[in-house]
Amino acid sequence: MTKLHLAENLKLPVDAATQTFAFIGRKGSGKTYGAGKLTELLIAAGVQTIVLDLVGKWWGLRLAADGKRPGIDIPVLGGLRGDIPLESAGGALIAEALLESGRSAILDLSQFSKSGRQEFAYRFGLRLWQLQKAQLNPVPVHLVIEESQLIVPENIPAGGKGEFLREMYGVFEEIIRLGRNYGIGITLITQRPQSVAKEVLNQAEPLLVFQVTGSHERKAIKQWIQHQGMDEALTDTLPAQTKGQCWFWSPEWLGELKQVQIAAKWTFDSTATPKVGASAPKARAIKPLDLSDLQTKMATTIERAKADDPKRLKARIAELEKAAKLGTTKGAKDTKGPPDEAVVQRAVTAALRLASAEWLAEKKKMHRSLGQACKILRQIGGLAGGTDFSQWEGECTAPVLPPSLPSLPSVQAPRPAPPRKMPARDVSFAANGDTTLSKAERAILAAFYWLKDETATPAKVAFYSDYSAGSSTSNNALGKLRHGFVSGWKITPEGAAAAEALGVGAKPAGAELLAWCKGKLGRAECAMLDALVAAHPQRLTSAELGERSGYSVGSSTFNNAIGKLRTIEAAEGYERDGGTKAADVFLEG
């Protein structure tokens, strides 16, 4: 069996490809070098490995250790040394192309702006996640994320700062939490573990900790160790470690705890920090690979994304309106004549699309006002001795047409496509499950269906649907479902019929539900739930639960885990009530 020789005294099985590694250490401690060594080993073992390089230092994999001879045949996309440039809108295309080819690659995002990096990472991660989950037998792929605190940060400003920040975090948090089930492994690299989301860092195992001196960094590592139920005193040894030396912790996968010295890489160390007064080893320029086909596909995707950008459309429409008034087009400011009909046609189509969206928003407000007016007219009719005001009511309820746009020379403006509407109470669903509900709407409707015989809460709906309560996606989906399918926090008969038409089965119970819930819970929650189920119907005090689950009572891990179980009603009761017990549903059947 293939072994990955990461250190002289550490040989990893090849299923390291789907584990979640975390390399932590201060600058210059050797954490990126160690992750580079693991990357070499994975690629040599035939594992597709994709590096999200946020600092522009991973190109050295293309050269041998001396910086002169060829190294690994791996393309560098983007950055200052890229074979082809990257565009922020091209993330999904790159994910598709790489998974289709099976090639390892370095995606250099170092030259992107913050918003550009977030857009690319979001589009790339989302498409990769969708494609991997769609495979019946997914081929393993390993993602290496340099400066991972920028991709899965601990703190996200309220409302999100930037268009893609929250979406990017949500995609990668889900990949890290569930990716192993679909053949995705992760390597996180950071010098600031306190800035990586705790929910994400707690999913990491194994952990490789190099020299760490900062108090905040050591505190974050202590919390991870505490979460795993291990000896926190080991953190006292971290400041004394030498370059390339680290503690390797794998409490569950390998059951090992040892101090190791990372083996030498066979590729060029392009991550080394230059020293003042010393001549850095010189490397030859890497020879570009022929990726013309990918570059052509990406250029087409980028142009399509630009063409659909509302900001660009509005600017272009304003430009064309100005040109039409002057009787000119862009590039011929001083020459009168008819505008380019094809260009104006596209502008009119875009203008109608935008006008239609604005009209729909106003129409909703207008219909609310008209409804109130009709009600008042009926009341007035009754007060006026039965006077018939139906003609006025008819005028109020008559269809409201969209505003007409000014005609342009020799251009027939196309009618806008009818807007997508939320199915109302009379909607029937096709047998093949084809509906107008989005993925989020279907998932949340299924959660309400499972909770139809019990009290649904925002936390429970979020748990069963996998869509965070209060997020824009969840709020939008709930808003649409409340047009007939959900009333308050209860599914309607129409909603239940729709869920059944979509193939949603009954909520499982007993061991089946227990296994399903544990697949979505963290390690601590699973240990506590197992202890409570084993003791059912007996209640356990906090001390008993802590002893049986292996987590210290009063610790943040213990408190967060039991809080989560109570919130989703997998456990019930408190210390003052005599302790906590598992929900009866886990023992049914």
DOBAFI-965571 format. One line per field, with one value per residue (C-alpha): x negated, y, z negated; residue in one letter; residue number from 1. Coordinates in Angstrom, 3 decimals, always signed. Each point is the difference from the previous one (the first is absolute). Layout:
X	c(X:...) $
Y	c(Y:...) $
Z	c(Z:...) $
r	c(A:...) $
k	c(NUM:...) $
***
This chain:
X	c(+0.000:-1.243:-1.297:-0.619:-3.344:+0.637:-2.789:-2.472:+2.263:+3.326:+1.416:+3.583:+2.406:+1.177:+3.489:-1.621:+1.411:+3.440:-1.069:+0.082:-3.523:-0.877:-3.588:-0.490:-3.089:-1.537:-1.759:-3.090:+0.824:+0.355:+3.791:+0.306:-3.096:+1.660:+3.236:-2.065:-1.580:+3.432:+1.100:-2.997:+0.869:+3.686:-0.729:-2.608:+2.630:+2.357:+2.300:+1.305:-1.109:+1.092:-1.742:+1.805:-3.099:+0.855:-3.637:-1.483:-2.712:+0.954:-1.426:-3.156:+1.711:-0.787:-3.767:-2.330:-1.572:-3.030:+2.290:-1.470:+1.411:+3.724:+2.103:+3.667:+1.902:+2.732:+1.568:-0.044:+3.162:-0.010:-2.584:-3.276:-1.337:+3.244:+0.298:+3.290:+1.672:+3.003:+3.150:+2.154:+3.104:-1.763:-0.074:+2.775:-1.595:-3.363:+1.654:+1.752:-3.129:-2.229:+2.434:+0.622:-3.734:-1.023:-3.079:-1.525:-0.437:-1.130:+2.582:-1.949:+2.463:-2.677:+0.626:+3.746:+1.621:+1.749:+3.398:-1.432:-1.605:+3.245:+2.011:-2.406:-0.244:+3.787:+0.697:-2.809:+0.950:+3.725:-0.446:-2.569:+2.333:+2.974:-1.953:-1.494:+3.383:+1.528:-2.401:+1.170:-3.585:-1.963:-3.720:-1.954:-1.260:-2.054:+0.203:-2.898:+1.017:-2.858:+0.837:+3.243:+1.187:+0.813:+2.321:+1.678:-0.382:+1.156:+1.699:+2.304:+1.403:+3.748:+1.715:-3.195:-2.735:-0.145:+2.322:-1.562:-1.539:+2.806:+0.748:-3.692:-0.223:+3.212:-1.200:-3.431:+1.337:+2.347:-2.769:-2.269:+2.790:+1.484:-2.530:-1.493:+3.338:-0.465:-3.721:-1.289:-2.974:-1.285:-3.303:+0.358:-3.107:-0.065:-2.220:+3.097:+2.148:+2.030:+1.236:+1.214:+3.640:+0.109:+2.714:-2.455:-3.169:+1.747:+0.673:-3.742:-1.787:-2.866:-1.518:-3.666:-1.236:-3.383:-1.718:+2.610:-0.868:+3.032:+2.461:+3.076:-1.268:-0.778:+3.412:+1.709:-2.081:+0.892:+3.672:-0.496:-1.839:+2.735:+2.613:-1.829:-0.279:-3.829:-2.767:-0.128:-3.444:-1.603:+0.488:-2.747:-2.555:+0.986:-2.241:-3.137:+0.488:-2.530:+0.761:+1.796:+0.680:+3.634:+2.412:+2.200:+3.395:+2.467:+2.190:+2.584:-1.268:-3.418:+0.084:-3.488:-1.685:-3.657:-2.566:-1.433:-2.454:+1.462:-1.981:-1.812:+2.001:-1.175:+1.477:-1.203:+0.669:+1.525:+1.640:-3.278:-0.207:-2.873:-2.698:-1.579:-3.568:+0.260:+0.383:+3.175:-0.227:+0.775:+2.557:+0.421:+3.231:+2.614:+0.846:+3.655:+2.243:+2.317:+3.445:+1.447:+3.213:+0.727:-0.869:+2.438:+2.812:-0.707:-0.014:+3.461:+1.306:-1.418:+1.528:+3.379:-0.245:-0.899:+2.898:+2.432:-1.457:+2.825:-2.449:-1.565:+3.425:+1.272:-3.152:+0.277:+3.707:-0.713:-2.806:+2.239:+2.875:-2.386:-1.322:+3.527:+0.923:-3.078:+0.627:-3.385:-1.572:-3.091:-3.142:+1.750:+0.802:-0.365:+1.768:+3.774:+1.787:+2.245:-1.084:-1.233:+3.299:-1.503:-1.586:+3.184:+2.033:-2.091:+0.280:+3.797:+0.239:-2.089:+1.992:+3.277:-1.362:-0.952:+3.234:+2.009:-1.677:+0.685:+3.596:+0.651:-1.190:+2.323:+2.858:-0.127:+0.332:+2.806:+1.999:-0.089:+1.375:+2.640:+1.141:+0.561:+1.859:+2.350:+0.787:+0.873:+2.206:+2.002:+0.472:+1.122:+2.471:+1.596:+0.211:+1.494:+3.101:-1.378:-1.545:-1.870:-3.667:-1.050:-1.086:-2.452:-1.222:-0.458:-2.200:-2.075:-0.605:-0.653:-3.424:-2.753:-2.241:-3.738:-1.085:-0.747:-3.535:-0.922:-0.362:-3.363:-0.618:+0.810:-0.142:+2.874:-0.293:+0.609:+2.539:-1.570:+0.364:+2.762:-1.469:-0.549:+2.789:+0.249:+2.566:+3.234:+2.490:+1.295:-3.397:-0.309:-3.376:-1.265:-0.696:-3.674:-0.430:-0.390:+1.186:-0.731:-1.408:-3.703:-2.380:+0.221:+3.806:+0.235:-2.382:+1.843:+3.399:-1.286:-1.114:+3.466:+1.524:-2.165:+1.045:+3.717:+0.951:-2.136:-0.868:-2.268:-2.522:-2.517:-2.854:+1.646:+0.917:-3.592:-1.381:+2.233:-0.326:-3.718:+0.836:-1.012:+2.850:+0.002:-2.144:+1.182:+0.468:+2.123:+2.046:+0.703:+1.040:+2.285:+1.577:+0.963:+1.168:+2.342:+2.024:+2.095:-2.388:-0.970:+2.013:-2.043:-2.149:+2.420:+0.328:+3.403:+1.917:-1.008:-3.617:+0.161:+1.489:-2.755:-2.709:+1.481:+0.142:-3.695:-0.697:-0.646:+0.482:+1.043:-2.437:-2.092:+0.028:-1.991:-3.483:+0.492:+0.684:-2.881:-2.435:+1.360:-0.386:-3.507:-1.048:+0.733:-1.345:-3.497:-2.129:+1.006:+3.738:-0.211:-1.783:+2.564:+2.959:-1.321:-0.357:+3.549:+1.519:-1.835:+1.396:+3.583:+2.496:-2.251:-1.056:-3.701:-1.349:-2.629:-2.721:+1.221:+0.318:-3.477:-1.500:+1.746:-0.706:-3.572:+0.498:-0.691:+3.124:+0.022:-2.388:+1.089:+0.029:+2.326:+2.309:+0.199:+0.683:+2.781:+1.465:+0.131:+1.706:+2.637:+0.561:+0.823:+1.920:-2.175:-0.335:+2.373:-0.194:-2.445:-2.013:+2.719:+2.533:-2.067:-2.248:+0.195:+1.382:+0.077:+3.140:+2.415:+0.036:-3.486:+1.319:+3.097:+0.326) $
Y	c(+0.000:+3.475:+2.000:+3.732:+0.592:+3.420:-0.455:-2.700:-1.144:+0.819:-2.005:+0.798:-2.347:+1.192:+0.719:+3.192:+1.305:+0.447:+1.142:+3.584:+1.160:+3.248:+1.319:+2.726:+2.003:+3.459:+1.498:-1.963:-2.988:-2.382:-0.433:+0.753:-2.104:-2.888:+0.460:+0.097:-3.328:-1.529:+1.399:-1.623:-3.338:+0.179:+0.881:-2.772:-2.429:+0.992:+2.220:+3.075:+2.957:+3.598:+2.849:+3.268:+2.183:+3.367:+1.165:-0.963:-2.306:-3.505:+0.194:-1.717:-3.396:+0.346:-0.136:-2.498:+0.851:+1.638:+2.433:-0.984:-3.333:-0.742:-0.951:-1.037:+0.491:+2.136:+3.115:+3.356:+1.963:+3.701:+2.077:+1.434:-3.368:-1.485:-1.944:+1.788:+2.869:-0.496:+2.102:+0.285:-1.173:-3.122:-2.084:-2.393:-0.621:-0.809:-2.464:-1.740:-0.141:-1.359:-2.675:-1.069:-0.298:-1.405:+2.258:+1.513:+3.771:+3.116:+2.793:+3.171:+2.566:+2.349:+2.722:+0.216:+2.758:-1.167:-0.032:-1.688:-2.726:-0.613:-0.200:-2.463:-2.173:-0.052:-0.937:-2.586:-1.608:-0.099:-1.639:-2.520:-0.898:-0.432:-2.207:-2.225:-0.560:-0.910:-2.938:-3.475:-1.063:+3.264:-0.029:+1.492:+3.562:+1.879:+3.779:+1.928:+3.432:+2.399:+2.784:-1.819:+2.704:+2.073:-2.694:-1.219:+2.956:-0.112:+3.385:+1.062:+3.528:+0.212:+0.030:-1.075:+2.293:-0.462:-1.867:-3.465:-0.152:-1.819:-2.249:-0.922:-0.898:-2.042:-2.113:-0.815:-0.580:-2.612:-1.582:-0.255:-1.393:-2.492:-0.294:-3.299:-1.702:+1.080:-0.646:+3.481:+0.446:+3.318:+1.479:+3.271:+2.153:+2.973:+1.963:+1.382:-2.904:+2.400:+1.645:-3.268:-0.807:-2.262:-2.108:-0.679:-0.477:-2.505:-2.155:-0.278:-3.229:-0.539:+3.213:+0.851:+2.806:+1.573:+2.679:+2.286:+2.824:+2.332:-0.305:+0.307:-2.738:-2.349:+0.633:-1.021:-3.195:-0.750:+0.245:-2.547:-2.339:+0.435:-0.779:-3.276:-0.793:+0.018:+1.357:+3.805:+0.131:-0.932:+3.565:+1.078:-1.745:+1.862:+3.095:-2.152:-1.954:+0.478:+0.720:-2.900:-1.691:-0.470:-1.912:-2.401:-0.626:-2.535:-1.206:-1.897:-0.693:-1.447:+0.284:+1.532:+2.833:+0.563:+2.663:-0.236:+1.742:+0.515:-1.842:+1.947:+0.971:-0.986:+3.174:+3.595:+1.862:+3.166:+0.802:+0.689:+3.462:+2.018:+0.983:+3.440:-0.084:-3.574:-1.012:-1.965:-3.150:+0.918:-1.960:-0.019:+1.322:-2.733:-0.982:+0.729:-2.994:-0.063:+0.703:+1.838:-2.047:+0.840:+3.643:+0.221:-1.561:+2.312:+3.102:-0.947:-0.481:+3.312:+1.904:-1.592:+0.955:+3.572:+0.169:-0.987:+2.380:+2.436:+2.838:-0.341:-0.277:+3.180:+1.885:-1.269:+0.906:+3.544:+0.242:-1.195:+2.281:+2.926:-1.197:-0.465:+3.581:+1.232:-2.356:-1.639:-3.089:-0.403:+0.634:+2.423:+2.933:+2.625:-1.898:+0.122:-3.067:-2.895:-2.015:-3.574:-1.958:-3.203:+1.905:+1.963:-3.235:-1.501:+3.203:+0.078:-3.654:+0.760:+3.166:-1.923:-2.638:+2.636:+1.937:-3.203:-0.721:+3.540:-0.188:-3.254:+1.540:+2.971:-2.287:-1.865:+3.275:+1.135:-3.210:+0.347:+3.532:-1.096:-2.792:+2.461:+2.363:-2.797:-0.864:+3.651:+0.171:-3.022:+1.556:+3.297:-1.884:-1.507:+3.351:+1.707:-2.157:-2.717:+2.277:-2.113:+0.925:-3.134:+2.044:+1.886:-3.250:-1.393:+2.924:-0.466:-3.692:+0.378:-1.268:+2.541:+0.171:+0.756:+3.479:+0.418:+0.846:+2.636:-1.551:+0.026:+0.227:-3.194:-2.224:-2.237:-0.313:-3.607:-0.659:-0.952:-3.617:-0.520:+0.203:-3.210:-0.314:-1.900:-2.829:+0.838:-2.340:-1.415:-1.124:-3.631:-1.710:-2.146:-3.637:+0.440:+2.628:+2.913:+3.098:+3.683:-0.365:+0.730:-2.391:+1.980:+0.172:-3.771:-0.727:+2.299:-1.344:-3.536:+1.087:+1.392:-3.252:-2.019:+2.327:-0.005:-1.958:+2.013:+3.593:+1.429:+2.655:+2.020:-2.061:-3.344:+1.029:+1.172:-3.306:-2.209:+2.108:+0.937:+3.698:+2.353:+1.773:+3.714:-0.260:+1.805:-3.338:-1.400:+3.185:+0.233:-3.643:+0.321:+3.138:-1.895:-3.126:+2.125:+0.656:-3.080:-2.747:+1.170:+2.016:+1.425:-2.955:-2.713:-1.700:+0.353:-2.925:+1.407:+0.106:-3.597:-1.107:+1.844:-1.640:-3.453:+0.752:+0.867:-3.431:+1.068:-3.044:-0.234:+1.126:-2.976:-1.170:-2.176:-1.087:+1.400:+3.517:-0.296:-0.883:+2.822:+2.603:-1.151:+0.505:+3.714:+0.489:+0.630:-2.464:+1.271:+0.043:-3.574:-1.255:+1.639:-1.210:-3.573:+0.217:+1.345:-2.628:-2.778:+1.258:+0.560:+0.379:+0.890:+3.640:+0.842:+2.826:+2.240:-1.800:-3.408:+1.195:+1.515:-3.203:-2.270:+2.215:+0.923:+3.780:+2.293:+1.453:+3.789:+0.154:+1.922:-3.245:-1.686:+3.001:+0.569:-3.685:-0.458:+3.360:-1.162:-3.295:+1.843:+2.597:-2.652:-1.961:-3.071:+0.296:+1.404:+1.150:+1.973:-0.516:+1.616:-2.498:-2.956:-0.268:-0.491:-2.899:-0.900:+0.726:-2.972:-0.083:-1.555:-3.092:-0.542:-3.048) $
Z	c(+0.000:+0.916:-2.945:-0.107:-1.745:-1.498:-2.569:-0.938:-2.819:+1.673:+2.903:+0.976:+1.801:+3.405:-1.354:-1.295:+3.297:-1.585:-3.487:-1.266:-0.923:-1.767:+0.191:-2.633:-0.874:-0.041:+3.025:+0.971:-2.211:+2.957:+0.126:+3.753:+0.679:-1.832:+1.934:+3.198:-0.921:-0.550:+3.378:+1.722:-1.569:+0.920:+3.640:+0.201:-1.329:+2.828:-2.060:+1.802:-2.122:+0.549:-1.825:-0.732:-0.275:-1.520:-0.312:+3.382:-1.382:+1.149:+3.530:-1.300:+0.396:+3.722:-0.659:-1.630:-3.365:+1.678:+1.831:+3.380:+1.086:+0.622:-2.985:+0.020:+3.267:-1.552:+1.597:-1.780:+0.755:-0.853:-1.853:+1.272:+1.211:+1.306:+3.238:+0.608:-1.887:-2.281:-0.123:-3.108:+1.891:+1.313:-3.193:+1.038:+3.407:-1.590:-2.399:+2.900:+2.160:-2.777:-1.174:+3.588:+0.732:-3.391:+0.029:-3.097:+0.172:-1.857:+0.021:-0.791:-1.407:-1.326:+2.586:-0.560:-2.023:-3.174:+1.711:+3.103:-2.107:-1.853:+3.237:+1.619:-3.127:-0.423:+3.628:+0.033:-3.318:+0.770:+3.411:-1.263:-2.877:+2.353:+2.414:-2.714:-1.650:+3.365:+0.491:-0.993:-0.758:-0.326:+0.772:-2.950:+0.348:-2.595:-0.471:-1.533:-1.328:-0.762:-2.517:-0.750:-2.419:+3.102:+1.367:-3.222:-2.396:-3.614:+0.197:+2.823:-0.339:-0.503:+3.358:+1.746:+1.212:+3.725:+2.323:-0.293:-3.514:-1.798:+2.980:+0.331:-3.690:+0.161:+2.926:-1.441:-3.526:+1.458:+2.085:-3.052:-2.171:+2.471:+2.829:-1.102:+0.799:+3.628:+0.391:-0.834:-2.327:-1.303:-1.155:-1.918:-0.466:-2.356:-2.344:-1.750:-1.232:-2.157:+3.219:+1.540:-0.777:-3.080:+1.615:+2.834:-2.050:-2.265:+3.100:+0.682:-0.748:+0.119:-1.337:+0.656:-2.254:+0.649:-2.079:-1.541:-2.395:-0.029:-2.878:+2.238:+2.310:-2.888:-1.533:+3.263:+0.114:-3.626:+0.892:+2.802:-2.366:-2.598:+2.656:+0.704:-3.734:-0.049:-2.213:+0.293:-1.651:+3.321:+1.193:-2.420:+2.250:+3.190:-0.344:-0.262:+3.218:+2.793:+3.651:+1.658:-3.323:-1.023:-2.184:+1.969:-1.636:+1.405:-2.888:+2.085:+3.525:-0.952:-3.794:-0.030:-1.855:+0.822:+0.734:+3.524:+2.308:+3.482:+2.689:+2.739:+3.084:+3.468:+1.538:-0.267:-3.257:+1.469:-3.361:-1.820:-1.570:+1.544:-2.509:-0.109:+1.344:+1.246:+3.615:+0.493:+2.123:+3.584:+1.961:+3.741:+1.457:+0.226:+3.544:+0.851:+0.739:+2.999:-1.462:+2.999:+0.016:-3.638:+0.570:+2.930:-2.044:-2.904:+2.210:+1.310:-3.540:-1.159:+2.902:-0.701:-3.676:+0.934:+2.440:-2.776:-2.598:-0.932:-0.700:+3.435:+1.622:-1.639:+0.998:+3.575:+0.201:-1.201:+2.544:+2.839:-0.987:+0.172:+3.352:+1.367:-0.896:+1.827:+2.904:-0.557:-1.498:-2.168:+2.013:+2.366:-2.268:+2.707:+2.780:+0.234:+1.263:-1.035:-3.060:+0.317:-0.043:-1.447:-2.866:-0.690:+0.169:-2.798:-2.011:+0.386:-1.102:-3.072:-0.716:+0.189:-2.356:-2.540:+0.466:-0.434:-3.333:-1.217:+1.268:-1.881:-3.240:+0.479:+1.066:-3.308:-1.918:+2.340:-0.424:-3.772:+0.309:+2.535:-2.254:-2.806:+2.400:+1.126:-3.598:-0.710:+3.137:-1.121:-3.422:+1.568:+2.196:-3.064:-1.777:+3.051:+0.073:+2.211:+2.623:+2.579:+0.088:+1.901:+3.015:-2.173:-1.534:+3.510:+0.920:-3.156:+0.713:+3.726:+1.129:-0.448:+3.037:-0.175:+0.983:+3.690:+1.004:+2.591:+3.444:+1.703:+3.755:+1.971:-3.085:-1.074:-3.760:-1.132:-2.712:-3.327:-1.071:-2.596:-3.510:-1.964:-2.537:-3.242:+0.307:-1.789:-1.624:+3.294:+1.312:+1.086:+0.102:+2.824:-0.814:+0.855:-2.721:+2.428:-1.886:-0.216:-3.515:-0.433:-1.756:-3.256:+0.186:+0.523:-2.883:-2.404:+1.119:-0.692:-3.477:-0.759:+1.264:-2.379:-2.825:+0.864:-3.133:-2.410:-0.763:+2.683:-1.033:+2.025:-1.483:+0.809:+3.541:+0.523:-1.318:+2.134:+3.169:-0.218:+0.568:-2.821:-1.755:+0.750:+3.132:+3.112:+1.795:-2.831:-0.389:+3.732:+0.176:-3.036:+1.470:+3.150:-1.824:-2.092:+3.184:-0.720:-1.109:-3.492:-2.478:-2.862:-1.048:+1.124:+3.373:+1.693:+1.579:+3.395:-1.119:-1.226:+3.331:+1.862:-2.147:+0.656:+3.732:-0.187:-1.490:-3.606:-2.182:-3.620:-2.670:-1.125:-3.578:-2.334:+1.037:+3.508:-1.297:-2.466:+2.787:+2.191:-2.751:-0.932:+3.606:-0.430:-3.526:-1.320:-1.923:-3.422:+0.802:+1.325:-3.126:-2.286:+2.072:-0.085:-3.788:-0.407:+2.322:-1.836:-3.321:+1.256:-1.639:-2.935:-0.311:-0.338:-2.101:+1.572:-1.966:+1.206:+3.592:-0.084:-1.374:+2.512:+3.036:-0.960:-0.012:-2.951:-1.607:+0.240:+2.958:+3.088:+1.991:-2.502:-0.289:+3.761:+0.701:-2.564:+1.056:+3.619:-0.951:-2.015:+2.724:+2.608:-2.674:+0.296:-3.788:-2.583:-3.599:-2.136:-3.164:-2.108:+1.397:-1.074:+3.054:+3.753:+2.026:+3.676:+2.000:+0.025:+3.815:+0.061:-1.793:+2.107:+2.172) $
r	c(M:T:K:L:H:L:A:E:N:L:K:L:P:V:D:A:A:T:Q:T:F:A:F:I:G:R:K:G:S:G:K:T:Y:G:A:G:K:L:T:E:L:L:I:A:A:G:V:Q:T:I:V:L:D:L:V:G:K:W:W:G:L:R:L:A:A:D:G:K:R:P:G:I:D:I:P:V:L:G:G:L:R:G:D:I:P:L:E:S:A:G:G:A:L:I:A:E:A:L:L:E:S:G:R:S:A:I:L:D:L:S:Q:F:S:K:S:G:R:Q:E:F:A:Y:R:F:G:L:R:L:W:Q:L:Q:K:A:Q:L:N:P:V:P:V:H:L:V:I:E:E:S:Q:L:I:V:P:E:N:I:P:A:G:G:K:G:E:F:L:R:E:M:Y:G:V:F:E:E:I:I:R:L:G:R:N:Y:G:I:G:I:T:L:I:T:Q:R:P:Q:S:V:A:K:E:V:L:N:Q:A:E:P:L:L:V:F:Q:V:T:G:S:H:E:R:K:A:I:K:Q:W:I:Q:H:Q:G:M:D:E:A:L:T:D:T:L:P:A:Q:T:K:G:Q:C:W:F:W:S:P:E:W:L:G:E:L:K:Q:V:Q:I:A:A:K:W:T:F:D:S:T:A:T:P:K:V:G:A:S:A:P:K:A:R:A:I:K:P:L:D:L:S:D:L:Q:T:K:M:A:T:T:I:E:R:A:K:A:D:D:P:K:R:L:K:A:R:I:A:E:L:E:K:A:A:K:L:G:T:T:K:G:A:K:D:T:K:G:P:P:D:E:A:V:V:Q:R:A:V:T:A:A:L:R:L:A:S:A:E:W:L:A:E:K:K:K:M:H:R:S:L:G:Q:A:C:K:I:L:R:Q:I:G:G:L:A:G:G:T:D:F:S:Q:W:E:G:E:C:T:A:P:V:L:P:P:S:L:P:S:L:P:S:V:Q:A:P:R:P:A:P:P:R:K:M:P:A:R:D:V:S:F:A:A:N:G:D:T:T:L:S:K:A:E:R:A:I:L:A:A:F:Y:W:L:K:D:E:T:A:T:P:A:K:V:A:F:Y:S:D:Y:S:A:G:S:S:T:S:N:N:A:L:G:K:L:R:H:G:F:V:S:G:W:K:I:T:P:E:G:A:A:A:A:E:A:L:G:V:G:A:K:P:A:G:A:E:L:L:A:W:C:K:G:K:L:G:R:A:E:C:A:M:L:D:A:L:V:A:A:H:P:Q:R:L:T:S:A:E:L:G:E:R:S:G:Y:S:V:G:S:S:T:F:N:N:A:I:G:K:L:R:T:I:E:A:A:E:G:Y:E:R:D:G:G:T:K:A:A:D:V:F:L:E:G) $
k	c(1:2:3:4:5:6:7:8:9:10:11:12:13:14:15:16:17:18:19:20:21:22:23:24:25:26:27:28:29:30:31:32:33:34:35:36:37:38:39:40:41:42:43:44:45:46:47:48:49:50:51:52:53:54:55:56:57:58:59:60:61:62:63:64:65:66:67:68:69:70:71:72:73:74:75:76:77:78:79:80:81:82:83:84:85:86:87:88:89:90:91:92:93:94:95:96:97:98:99:100:101:102:103:104:105:106:107:108:109:110:111:112:113:114:115:116:117:118:119:120:121:122:123:124:125:126:127:128:129:130:131:132:133:134:135:136:137:138:139:140:141:142:143:144:145:146:147:148:149:150:151:152:153:154:155:156:157:158:159:160:161:162:163:164:165:166:167:168:169:170:171:172:173:174:175:176:177:178:179:180:181:182:183:184:185:186:187:188:189:190:191:192:193:194:195:196:197:198:199:200:201:202:203:204:205:206:207:208:209:210:211:212:213:214:215:216:217:218:219:220:221:222:223:224:225:226:227:228:229:230:231:232:233:234:235:236:237:238:239:240:241:242:243:244:245:246:247:248:249:250:251:252:253:254:255:256:257:258:259:260:261:262:263:264:265:266:267:268:269:270:271:272:273:274:275:276:277:278:279:280:281:282:283:284:285:286:287:288:289:290:291:292:293:294:295:296:297:298:299:300:301:302:303:304:305:306:307:308:309:310:311:312:313:314:315:316:317:318:319:320:321:322:323:324:325:326:327:328:329:330:331:332:333:334:335:336:337:338:339:340:341:342:343:344:345:346:347:348:349:350:351:352:353:354:355:356:357:358:359:360:361:362:363:364:365:366:367:368:369:370:371:372:373:374:375:376:377:378:379:380:381:382:383:384:385:386:387:388:389:390:391:392:393:394:395:396:397:398:399:400:401:402:403:404:405:406:407:408:409:410:411:412:413:414:415:416:417:418:419:420:421:422:423:424:425:426:427:428:429:430:431:432:433:434:435:436:437:438:439:440:441:442:443:444:445:446:447:448:449:450:451:452:453:454:455:456:457:458:459:460:461:462:463:464:465:466:467:468:469:470:471:472:473:474:475:476:477:478:479:480:481:482:483:484:485:486:487:488:489:490:491:492:493:494:495:496:497:498:499:500:501:502:503:504:505:506:507:508:509:510:511:512:513:514:515:516:517:518:519:520:521:522:523:524:525:526:527:528:529:530:531:532:533:534:535:536:537:538:539:540:541:542:543:544:545:546:547:548:549:550:551:552:553:554:555:556:557:558:559:560:561:562:563:564:565:566:567:568:569:570:571:572:573:574:575:576:577:578:579:580:581:582:583:584:585:586:587:588:589) $
***
